[in-house]
């Protein structure tokens, strides 16, 4: 009987622990669009198992092909000296957002489509229950909140543009109405 309880406990741990680990992750995907060209290469966010700086969750991006007319990539704040500062993926610890209440993810857009309208879309994958806001900073003082999933349009003003995703911990406290019976049930 005791061994059956141990087996059941181990089975529950296998089921419950991975679910809890996924709850401590926020992943965002970006897509850049200009006319028919698009690039899908930027994934960033927060993970419980990430460490500050470069780790096994971050993925460097190779240089763009010589004939590439649209190239988007993340830039790291403190990149390793032996790697170029071009990233497909950049993950940071969840604690960074909880402690600082704000986290910046710089990214660059290189394009030959100067003067054309471009679009940046953001979507979310793995997600925890932390309330957040996503903002985007761009050249010329461009600063806008972007709903996730959502997208923004902008004009490409130069061949190289720097942006920042700003992930902000939302301070709003939700208001819920509760009946007297519901409140009493909390104390039973």
WORAGI-V909611 format. One record per pair of residues at least 6 apart in sequence whose ideal C-beta (glycine too) atoms are under 7 Angstrom apart, sorted by sequence separation. I is the first residue (numbers start at 0). J is the second residue. If there is no record, write none. Layout:
i/j
I/J
I/J
This chain:
i/j
31/37
78/84
96/102
136/142
145/151
30/37
31/38
49/56
63/70
95/102
134/142
135/143
143/151
30/39
75/84
134/143
46/56
74/84
134/144
135/145
75/86
91/102
134/145
29/41
60/72
74/86
121/133
132/144
133/145
141/153
72/85
73/86
28/42
72/86
75/89
133/147
89/104
26/42
27/43
73/89
135/151
137/153
27/44
26/44
138/156
25/44
24/44
25/45
40/60
24/45
24/46
138/160
24/47
59/82
137/160
138/161
23/47
121/145
123/147
52/77
60/85
122/147
123/148
137/162
53/79
59/85
60/86
121/147
122/148
136/162
20/47
59/86
60/87
121/148
135/162
136/163
58/86
121/149
57/86
58/87
135/164
136/165
41/71
43/73
58/88
120/150
38/69
40/71
41/72
57/88
73/104
74/105
119/150
133/164
134/165
36/68
38/70
40/72
41/73
56/88
57/89
73/105
74/106
118/150
119/151
36/69
38/71
57/90
73/106
74/107
118/151
133/166
134/167
56/90
72/106
118/152
71/106
72/107
131/166
132/167
33/69
116/152
117/153
131/167
71/108
131/168
132/169
31/69
116/154
117/155
131/169
70/109
129/168
130/169
31/71
51/91
114/154
115/155
49/90
51/92
69/110
114/155
130/171
49/91
50/92
68/110
113/155
49/92
68/111
69/112
112/155
113/156
46/90
68/112
113/157
42/87
43/88
45/90
110/155
113/158
41/87
42/88
43/89
44/90
45/91
47/93
63/109
40/87
43/90
45/92
46/93
111/158
45/93
110/158
109/158
45/95
109/159
45/96
107/159
108/160
107/160
107/161
108/162
105/161
106/162
105/163
106/164
104/163
103/163
104/164
43/104
103/165
101/165
102/166
41/106
101/167
100/167
100/168
23/93
96/166
96/168
31/108
33/110
34/112
33/112
34/115
33/115
33/117
32/117
31/117
32/118
31/119
29/119
30/120
29/120
29/121
28/121
27/121
28/122
27/123
28/124
26/123
26/124
26/125
25/125
24/125
25/126
25/127
24/127
21/125
23/127
25/129
22/127
22/128
27/147
43/164
33/155
